[in-house]
Amino acid sequence: MITGIIEGLANYGAAIRHISRYRMWNYILLPGILCAGIGIGIFSLAWGLSDNVGDWLDNLWPWDWGRQLVAAVAQLFGGLLVLLAGLLLFKQIIMVLLAPFMSLLSEKVEHQIRGEKAPSIPFSPGRIAADIVRGLKIALRNLIRELLITILLLMVGLIPVFTPFTTALIFLFQAYYAGFGNVDFALERHFGYRDSIRFVHQNRGLALGNGIFFIGMLFSFVGFLFALPLGTVAATIGVSKKLAQ
């Protein structure tokens, strides 16, 4: 598991070198335009709602004793809740909308790794539709699990002593499912839906390492602009290594 996490993180360095070698920066910059618009809209809304959510949680406390502590926890919890909701929404939206583009990027990278010339792939509405359906299916499956786990951890996190631990666990679960999505862009050409899930379960460390760096980029000032294509290239490099073993 630890080895897989380290490998997943290290693949980002290999991804940057690969992108530089093949002069693929246009594949990184173009998705950034869409990510910028979506990200600014979602996180601006989240920022505006955080105080309202905190006040609502504070008003749920019916007693006067402990009011100051509850208010502080409510504001912290409300901000965390809205931030997580915005992050989850942003992550799922860009993964679904950019799924066809990321699938083509992953395929191109895989051919380059093998030293093969990537075939010319004509525009195919059928293929794009199939990529979107698969992306939605994976996204819905992961979203349900993310929400259930996150809500449970957030409820436990209402107890102040547990808040730091639940926050760390929420980050790790978010990272795992983000890495899952990135890895699946490479798996969709080799496995069916169920076999792809099995592959990720067998390589949890790889997905988690990929997702940790990916989520970290989403939290950075400009990293969210190219987190998805870079994460896709890194995941494709990792999956190619695994399939070659």
N, C-alpha and C positions, 0 to 999 in steps of 0.2 A: 504493500500500500504506500509506504513512505517513498520507496524507489519510484513508483508510478507517479506520485505527486511531483517529485523532483524532475522526472522526465517530462511531465506535462508542462512544468514551468520553463524548463530548458528549451523546449521546442519553440518558444517565442523568439529566443535568440536565433535559432535556426531559421525561423520564418522570416525574420528581418534580413538575414543574409540571403535567403532564397529570393525574396522580393527585390533586393538590390541587384543580385546577379542577373536576374531575368528582366530587370527594369519594369516591374509590375506596379509601380506607384500609382498609376491611373486606376488600378483595381482597388486601391486603398482610398483614394481621394473622392471618387465618384459616389460611393455609398455614404461618405461623410456628409454630403449635402442633405440627403434625406434624413440621416440620423440627427443632424443639427436642428432641422425644423421640428422633428418629433420631440427631441430631447428638451429643447427650449420650452415648447408648449406644455409638456407634461410636468416638468420640474418647476416651472413658474406657477402652475396651478397647485402643485403640491406645497410649495412654499407659502402660498396664500391661504391654504386650508389648514396648515399645521396648528396655528393658534386656536382656530375654531374647534378642531378636534380635541385639543388639550382642554379647552374650557368645557366642552361637553362631557368629557371624562371626569373632570373635576366636579361637575354638578351632580354626578351620579352618587357621590359620597354624601350620605344623609346626616352625618353627625358633625358636631363642631370640633370634637377632639381629633387631633392629628390633621387638621385641615391644611396647615401650612406644608406639611410633608406630602400629603396627598396631592396638593396643587402642584408642587415641584415635580413629583413623579408623573402626574398626569400630563404636564407640559412636555416632559422628556419622552414619555411613552407616546403621546400624540404626535410629536415631531417624528419619532422613529417609525410609527405606524404609517404616516403619510409618505415618508421617504421610501419605506419598503414597498408600499403600494405603487408609488411612482416608478421605482426601479423595476419592479416586477412587470408593470404594464409596458414600460419602455422596452425592456428586454424581449418580451413576447411579441410586441408589435414589429420590431425591426427584424426579428428572426423569421417571422411569417412573411412579411412584405418582401424581404430581401432573399428569401429562400431560393428562388430560381437563379438569381445572380450568384449566390454563394455556392450553389451546386455546380455551376459552370466554372467558377473560380477553383473550387476543390478539384474538379476533374482535370483542369488545365495543369494545376500543380502536380497532381499525381502522374500525369504523362511526363512532365518535366523531370520528376524524380527518377522515373524509369528510363529516362533518356529517349523517350519516344516523342514523335511529333504529334501534337494534339490534333485530332481530326477536326475538320471544319464542320461545325454543328449548325445547321440552318435553324432559323426561327421556327419553332414548333409550338403552336398553342396547346397541343395535346400534352407535350412534355412539361410545359410551364404549368398547366393545370394539375398534372400529376404531382409535380414538385410541391405545389401549393397545398394540395390535399394531404400529402405525406407530412409536410411541415405542420399543418393544422392538427393532424392526428397526434403527432409527437408532442406538439406544444400543448394540446388539450390534456393529454395524459400527464405530462409533467406539471402543468399548471394546477391541476386538481391536487396532486400530491404536494406541491409546494405550498398551496393555500392551507391544506389541512395541517401540515407540519408547522407552518409559520404561525397560524392562529393558535395552535396548542402552545408553542413556545412563547408567543406574546402573552398569553394568559398566565403562564408560569412567571413570565417576566414582570408581571404586575407586583410581585413580591420583590421589593428593592434588592434584597440580598442576592437574588438570582438573576437580576437584570444583566450584569456583565456577561454571565455565562450563556444566557439565552440569546443575547445579541451575537456572540461569537458563533453559536450553533446555527442561528438563522443565516449568518453570512456563509457558513460552510455549505448549508443545504442549497442556498441560492447559487453558490459557486458550482456545486455538483451538477445541478440541473442545467445551468448555463453551459458547462463543459459538455454535458450530454448532447445538447442541441448542436454545438459546434462539431462534435465528433460524428454526429449522424449525417452531416453534409457529405462526409467521406464514405460512410457506411452504406448509404442508399444505393450505391452502384454495385455493391457486393452482396448485401443481405436483404432479406425481407424484413418486415416490421418487427416480428418477434425475435428473429435472429439478431437484429441490430440491438434490441434491448438486452439480449443475453450477452452480446459482446461487451457492451458498456458495463454491465454488472461484473463481468470478469475482469474488466480493466478500470475499476472505479478510481484508482489513483490517477490514471492518465486523464480521465474526465475532470476530476477534482482539481488537479494541478492546472489544467487548461482554464477551468472556470475561475479559480482564485485570481489569476492574472487578469482574466477578462473582466470580472467584477471590479477589481482594483482600477482598471482603466475607465470603467463607467463612472467611478467616483471622482476621477481626476478631471481637471479643468478642460482639457482638449482630448484626452484619451478616448472618450466615448465616441468621437467622430470616426475613429478607425478601429475600434475594439472588435467589431464583428468580422470584418475581412481578415484582420491579423489573427484573430482567434481561429478562424476557419483554416487559414494556411497552416498555423501551428498544429491544429488537430489533424489535418490531412497528413502532415509529416509524421506525426505520432502513429496514426492508423497505418500508414504505409509501412512503417517499421515493423509493426505488429503482424501485419499480413505477410510480410516477407520472411518472418521467422519460421 
